[in-house]
Amino acid sequence: MGTGRHNGYTLAETIISLLIFSLLTALLSPTFQLLSIDNHNQELSIHQLFHFLSDELSYNDLKTVTATQVTFQSPDDEIISIEKYGTTIRRQVGGRGHETLITGVMDVQFFVNNNLLVIKITDQGRVEYEKILQAYSFSSP
């Protein structure tokens, strides 16, 4: 009988290969779930921004609305603006400094329709969000 080399896999090699493949497959599923958390965080940030705008409307008078900017007048007669600045939405008080409210914004639209402030935000993942808020006091320019 010849003792030549046999080409092929042994049972042990096949079992080890299947074990490694199974472990990698099991670890990839949680990894993909972790990647989707970023989208969830962006969604939560945008909903937080909507609540923040609702509070601004509650405490201040809505002054002007343009496509990318909303201005309020506080009871202390300070002008508060919320506007798109690059890929962020920022808040300024009296035209000084700025507070970043949200990042990763591709487009934002503000408009008033029948005393309703409509806010539409598109994030960089091209997901669109919309919120309609009651504007109790609105003085157009």
C-alpha positions in Angstrom: 0.0 0.0 0.0 1.2 3.5 -0.9 1.7 6.2 1.7 1.1 9.1 -0.7 -0.4 12.4 0.3 -4.2 12.7 0.1 -5.7 16.0 -0.9 -8.7 17.1 1.0 -9.9 18.1 4.5 -10.0 15.9 7.5 -13.1 15.8 9.7 -11.2 17.7 12.5 -10.3 20.6 10.1 -13.9 20.8 8.9 -15.3 21.0 12.4 -12.8 23.7 13.4 -13.6 25.7 10.3 -17.3 25.5 11.0 -16.7 26.5 14.7 -14.8 29.6 13.7 -17.4 30.5 11.0 -20.2 30.1 13.6 -18.4 32.3 16.2 -17.8 35.0 13.6 -21.4 34.9 12.5 -22.6 35.1 16.0 -20.4 38.2 16.7 -21.4 40.1 13.6 -25.1 40.3 14.5 -24.5 42.5 17.7 -22.0 44.6 15.7 -24.7 45.5 13.2 -27.1 46.4 16.0 -24.4 48.7 17.5 -24.1 50.5 14.2 -27.8 51.2 14.1 -27.6 52.9 17.6 -26.2 56.0 15.9 -29.4 56.5 13.9 -31.4 56.1 17.1 -29.3 58.7 18.8 -29.9 61.1 16.0 -33.6 60.5 16.1 -33.6 61.2 19.9 -31.6 64.3 19.4 -34.1 65.7 16.8 -37.1 64.9 19.1 -35.2 66.7 21.9 -34.8 69.7 19.6 -38.6 69.6 18.9 -39.3 69.7 22.6 -36.8 72.6 23.0 -38.5 74.6 20.3 -41.8 73.9 22.0 -40.5 75.4 25.2 -39.1 78.4 23.3 -42.6 79.0 21.9 -44.1 78.7 25.4 -41.8 81.2 27.1 -41.2 83.7 24.2 -43.1 85.5 21.4 -42.5 84.2 17.9 -41.0 87.2 16.0 -39.9 86.1 12.5 -39.7 82.9 10.5 -37.6 82.4 7.4 -36.7 79.1 5.6 -33.7 78.4 7.8 -34.2 80.6 10.9 -36.7 81.3 13.6 -36.5 84.3 15.9 -38.2 84.9 19.2 -38.5 87.9 21.5 -38.1 87.1 25.2 -40.0 88.9 27.9 -36.7 90.8 28.5 -36.8 92.1 24.9 -33.8 90.0 23.8 -33.9 88.4 20.4 -33.3 84.7 20.4 -32.6 83.0 17.1 -32.5 79.4 16.1 -31.0 78.7 12.7 -29.2 76.3 10.5 -25.5 76.9 10.5 -23.5 74.5 8.2 -24.6 71.1 9.3 -25.7 72.2 12.8 -28.7 74.0 14.3 -27.6 76.6 16.7 -29.2 79.0 19.2 -28.1 82.6 19.7 -29.3 85.2 22.2 -28.9 88.8 21.3 -26.6 87.9 18.3 -23.8 86.8 20.7 -22.2 83.4 20.9 -24.0 80.3 20.0 -25.2 77.1 21.5 -25.2 74.0 19.3 -28.5 72.2 19.6 -28.0 69.4 17.1 -25.4 68.3 14.5 -25.6 66.2 11.4 -28.4 68.2 9.7 -28.6 68.2 5.9 -31.6 70.5 5.6 -34.1 72.4 7.8 -37.2 74.3 6.9 -39.3 76.6 9.1 -42.6 78.1 8.0 -45.8 79.3 9.6 -49.2 78.1 8.4 -52.4 79.3 10.2 -50.6 80.1 13.4 -48.8 76.8 13.3 -45.0 76.6 13.2 -44.0 73.8 11.0 -40.4 72.4 11.3 -39.0 69.9 8.8 -35.5 68.5 9.4 -33.6 66.1 7.1 -30.6 64.5 8.7 -27.4 63.4 6.8 -28.9 59.9 6.5 -31.7 61.5 4.5 -34.3 60.7 7.1 -37.0 63.4 7.3 -38.6 64.5 10.6 -41.5 67.0 10.9 -43.1 68.7 13.9 -46.1 71.1 14.0 -46.2 73.5 17.0 -48.9 76.0 18.0 -47.7 79.5 17.7 -49.9 81.5 20.1 -48.3 84.9 19.4 -46.8 85.7 16.0 -45.8 89.1 14.8 -44.6 89.0 11.2 -42.0 91.6 10.1 
